[in-house]
Structures are given as structure tokens and as C-alpha cells.
Amino acid sequence: MHRLAGIEMGGTHTVVVLGEPGRIDDRVEFDTTDPAETLGRAVAVIEDWRTAKPVDSVGIASFGPVRVARGAADYGTILDTPKPGWRGAEVIAAFAPLGCPLGLDTDVNAAALAEHRFGAAQGCQNTVYLTIGTGLGGGVLVAGKPAHGLLHPEIGHMRLRRAAGDRYKGHCAFHGDCLEGLIAGPALAARFGTHPSRVDPENPMWEPVAHDLAELLANLILTLSPERIVVGGGVTGHQPHLLPMARARVPALLGGYLRDCTPEVLKAMIVPPQLGDDAGPVGALILAGEALAAIPSPSHRH
């Protein structure tokens, strides 16, 4: 079997793993700081593993926005992120000296691949994976493949119909009251005046948050027709009441238009992740496996 490495590079933490898709044999975690330190540390971990035995391929699941189109001049470069110091960071170039196949996608697309193959979205061809934490990201699989186009899905920056009476201006540096600016961790800390994990689930200030999440879920159902929406990240992880609270509001937002979206169907469609914090790293190993498989075997080279 091949020996693969995967990197999940999130806005707060970076995880480097060794193994195969579906199996993690070794793991190193550290804070995501500046590009030189973070990328250099990830490369050093893989180099250390290679002293014992070769690593055949590396998959990178990166926070975004990141250029994922292989033919682009800036392929593998971080684009207009609000994370200080990372705009223009050349992610793929940092790993090129390893001299092995490299796979790249967003951290949320990678997590969607992992839940699709091994977790809560098995058997579902159209899948959305949401993570609500430091930011709000969404990975989309169509016919089992990550959605790419002009860029990649940027679900966290969608706008929505605000809850009646909600005057919170939003926290996003680009859009103010986009979804990330309304319900990601820093936005909730500003809304509540404390870390959202400390807020009582009975606090009425969760009402507009549940409304905003429900608006997102309804819009995803209407636009992408997913068979499964997997919702992970620290916000719903620390406040597990929020997902069912939002899911219960979806039928009213759909207004009876989609007769198949009964409360029972929605309960099975909109679910927490099965892989938990392993979804991103497992997805990175899937990307590594796909990058290796894309290299022609010697017998097929001309």
C-alpha cells in the first residue's frame, strides 16, 4: 500500500497526518501562524516521516479562498483572505521541493469528500459540508466530485433575508452581514459579548442565529438539491442545540414548495459529521491518493 501524507490547513490550526484514505497512522498538530512558519513546519514534519520510509504523495486541504484551478498562473495561491499575512501565500510552491505528486482543494471540499466516502454522506452523490467556526465555509460535491468553476464555493459569504428585528451589523471585513459575518465564531462572540460556547442554550439571542442558519440551509436545498448537508465546526459542536433549532425552521422557510422536505426527511438530510475533527485530515489523504492515481504508470508513459 502507498504511504500518503495529508495537511489540513485551517484558519486556526494545521493538522499533518500520515496514512491512507480512511486510516490515520500518525498526526502532528500546531497553530496556523504566518505562512513561512506554518508551511515550513508542515514540510518539516513530512520530511521527518520520509527519513524512515518514502511518502508517495501529499494532499493539501487549505482554508480559502485558494486558487484550485491547475491551469491558472496562480494555482495553489491564497487569494483575498481576511487572515493577516496570508494573501498571496504560495501553498503549492512550499511543498514542491518534496518532489512527489501534490493534490490541493479547500479544507471544506476535502471534508465533504471524507464524509462522502467514510462518514455521514455515504451513498449521497450531491453533498454539502458546512463548517461553522472561526469562519463559515462550505464544500460542495456534485455527482461525488468537488464543485470547481470560477473559483470554488464561497458559501460563507452569501447574503440572506435577515431575521425581523435583528440589528446586528455583522463581522465580515468584506461584506458585514454575510453569513460568516453573522454566525461564525467571532460574529457570535461580538453578538453575545462572550465566547459562544459559554452562552446558555436557552438564551433568546440564539433565535436570530438559528434563523440565519435556517436561511442558509433552505437556500442550499433550493439551489444545490443535496441529498445530505453535513454541519460541523466548533459552533455547532459546542452548542449542539443550534442545528436542530435551525433545521426545525426550514419547512416554514420553504413555504410548502418542496413537498419532499418533511421534518422527518430534513432530520435525516441535515446532520452532524460522523468523522468529527478527522474529516479534513481524512479528506487531505483522499486528495493525496487522487493525486497519486493521476500520475501515469511507467508502462503508459511515452
ABEGO torsion letter per residue (X at the ends): XBBBBBBBBBAABBBBBBEBBGBBABBBBBBBBBAAAAAAAAAAAAAAAAAABBBABBBBBBBOBBBABAABAABGBBBBBABBGABGBBAAAAAAAAGBBBBBBBAAAAAAAAAAAABAABGBABBBBBBBBABBBBBBBBGGBBBBBABBBBAAABBBBBBBGBABAEABAAAGABAAAAABAAAAAAAAGBBAAABBAABAAAAAAAAAAAAAAAAAAAAAGBABBBBBEAAAAABAAAAAAAAAAAAAAAGGABAABBAAAAAAABBBBAAEAAAAAAAAAAAAAAAAAABBBAAABX
